[in-house]
Amino acid sequence: MNLIELAKRSVRWRHQVTPIPFAYGRDFRRQFGFLRHSLLYGDEQLQDYVWERLSAVIAFAYNETAYYRRTLGAAGCEPGDIKTPADFAKLPTTNRAVVREFLEEMKPRSFAQTRPILTVTSGTTGFPLTLYRSARHESLRKAVVWRHYNALGYRFKDRRVTLGRPLDFPQKHHYTHLDLLEANLWLNTFHLNPQDFRHIYEAAAAYKPRMIVGHPSALYSFCLQSEKS
């Protein structure tokens, strides 16, 4: 066995045995712990927290981005004016077309310091929308997902299958892609057709997942093709 193959095996082994909370870092562990604790919040405490975070987002957008400072200014608003949910309802809304046109102006002045992660939406409305997540909010996104998984009885390192877009795969034509860290077998929804379906169905059956994840339309297509196979 050559050195390259040994290195690959070593990486695969580390991904398989490394605990997910440790791999995703301190911020993930902190966010995950908070989210689990927040399940105990009463209605009033939850509303207070939501309003606190919403107020912080409005202030950040106004102080850090050219677009929202200009937009709120045109509406005659400053963060201090937004004191109630009724005040919040007066703020101008944003849609996909606005994001596409003004994405650069929506970036905060501290954009580089947020360690931005480029991402895109699924494109179910016609065209994927390009967005950025900060490293902190990527940790929060993962923590939210795992809190929901845990609430369903699904635990770290349990096997799962995810029906994913071609963008989730190293190569668009690949049928499957295995994420060793999360024990997640991705199935390429590009191949949810009669000609290719058996490849991904047999891979899923052999993997024996505890949970299958996907958009409702993809799950429906998968079940429909399964009945026909």
QUIZI-V927023 format. One record per residue. N is the residue number from 1. PSI is psi in degrees with one decimal (999 if undefined). D_LAST is the distance of its C-alpha to the last C-alpha in Angstrom with 2 decimals. Layout:
N|PSI|D_LAST  N|PSI|D_LAST
//
This chain:
1|129.4|39.76  2|172.9|41.21  3|-35.0|42.30  4|-43.7|39.48  5|-38.1|36.84  6|-41.0|38.97  7|-41.7|39.22  8|-42.5|35.46  9|-38.2|34.99  10|-42.5|37.78  11|-44.7|36.22  12|-42.4|32.83  13|-43.0|34.70  14|-40.1|36.77  15|-35.9|33.80  16|-35.2|32.17  17|-15.7|35.40  18|125.0|37.00  19|137.6|36.87  20|-46.7|35.29  21|-34.7|38.40  22|-41.8|40.60  23|-35.8|38.53  24|-4.1|38.53  25|173.0|42.27  26|-40.1|45.06  27|-39.2|44.33  28|-46.0|40.78  29|-39.4|42.20  30|-45.6|44.89  31|-42.1|42.56  32|-42.5|40.09  33|-42.2|43.00  34|-43.4|44.39  35|-38.6|41.14  36|-40.5|40.80  37|-35.5|44.45  38|-15.5|44.08  39|-19.4|41.86  40|-4.6|45.21  41|140.4|46.83  42|174.1|48.24  43|-45.4|47.98  44|-43.9|51.30  45|-38.7|50.70  46|-42.8|47.29  47|-40.2|48.84  48|-42.9|51.67  49|-45.3|49.35  50|-43.6|47.22  51|-37.6|50.44  52|-46.9|51.88  53|-38.0|48.92  54|-42.2|48.73  55|-39.2|52.46  56|-38.9|52.07  57|-43.3|49.36  58|-44.8|51.61  59|-42.1|54.56  60|-46.8|52.66  61|-42.1|51.31  62|-44.0|54.81  63|-25.4|56.66  64|-16.6|54.29  65|141.6|52.81  66|-38.0|54.61  67|-50.4|52.12  68|-29.6|52.34  69|-43.0|56.09  70|-42.9|56.58  71|-44.4|54.18  72|-35.3|55.62  73|-40.5|59.09  74|-28.8|58.52  75|0.6|57.46  76|30.3|60.65  77|149.0|58.90  78|159.4|59.36  79|-37.4|57.43  80|-17.9|60.37  81|-16.0|60.10  82|93.0|56.65  83|-14.4|57.72  84|162.2|55.57  85|-32.2|52.09  86|-38.1|53.90  87|-40.8|55.30  88|-36.8|51.89  89|-16.6|50.57  90|-12.4|53.19  91|144.9|51.77  92|144.3|50.19  93|167.7|46.40  94|140.9|44.29  95|-179.0|41.19  96|-41.0|38.99  97|-39.7|41.38  98|-43.4|44.28  99|-43.1|42.53  100|-39.8|41.74  101|-35.6|45.34  102|22.2|47.17  103|-43.5|45.02  104|-39.2|47.88  105|-18.7|50.36  106|-11.8|48.07  107|133.6|48.21  108|161.0|50.77  109|-29.7|53.86  110|25.9|52.63  111|-48.5|49.32  112|-34.9|49.66  113|-17.9|50.65  114|-3.3|47.43  115|63.7|45.51  116|145.6|43.13  117|118.9|39.43  118|133.3|37.92  119|167.5|34.67  120|153.7|32.78  121|173.5|30.92  122|-19.9|27.27  123|20.8|28.41  124|-19.9|26.56  125|-0.8|29.75  126|-47.6|29.75  127|133.5|31.48  128|145.5|31.44  129|125.2|34.75  130|131.1|36.64  131|169.3|38.21  132|143.1|39.98  133|142.7|39.91  134|160.0|42.82  135|-36.1|42.23  136|-42.2|43.36  137|-22.8|40.91  138|-39.6|38.05  139|-40.2|39.11  140|-41.3|39.22  141|-46.8|35.74  142|-39.2|34.33  143|-39.9|36.49  144|-45.7|35.25  145|-46.3|31.59  146|-27.9|32.40  147|-41.8|34.55  148|-44.0|31.67  149|-47.4|29.38  150|-36.1|32.17  151|-25.0|32.72  152|-2.6|29.17  153|6.1|29.94  154|127.8|28.16  155|164.4|30.66  156|133.9|31.55  157|-2.6|29.58  158|147.2|26.81  159|139.9|23.45  160|160.4|21.42  161|135.6|18.62  162|127.1|19.57  163|112.8|17.69  164|166.7|20.46  165|160.5|21.90  166|-28.4|22.55  167|-20.7|26.14  168|-1.4|25.29  169|147.6|24.48  170|-38.2|27.12  171|137.0|25.59  172|-34.3|23.52  173|-7.1|21.12  174|139.1|20.36  175|-41.8|16.86  176|162.4|18.41  177|125.2|21.95  178|120.0|23.42  179|103.5|26.40  180|-35.4|28.26  181|-46.3|30.87  182|2.5|28.60  183|42.4|25.96  184|119.8|23.48  185|111.9|20.40  186|136.0|19.89  187|129.4|16.55  188|113.4|17.35  189|-13.3|16.26  190|-25.1|17.28  191|20.0|13.97  192|65.9|11.86  193|159.7|10.94  194|-31.0|8.39  195|-37.6|10.64  196|-10.6|11.06  197|-39.2|8.42  198|-31.0|7.35  199|-46.6|11.14  200|-30.4|11.69  201|-46.5|8.98  202|-35.5|10.46  203|-42.1|13.83  204|-43.1|13.63  205|-40.9|12.69  206|-29.9|15.52  207|-26.4|17.86  208|63.5|17.76  209|157.1|19.21  210|-21.0|21.46  211|146.3|20.65  212|130.9|18.26  213|144.2|20.30  214|168.4|19.85  215|149.1|21.04  216|-40.8|19.88  217|-40.0|18.33  218|-40.9|16.28  219|-38.9|15.23  220|-45.2|14.32  221|-39.7|12.18  222|-45.7|10.46  223|-39.5|9.93  224|-44.4|8.92  225|-33.6|6.16  226|-40.5|5.19  227|-29.8|5.63  228|-20.2|3.80  229|999|0.00
//
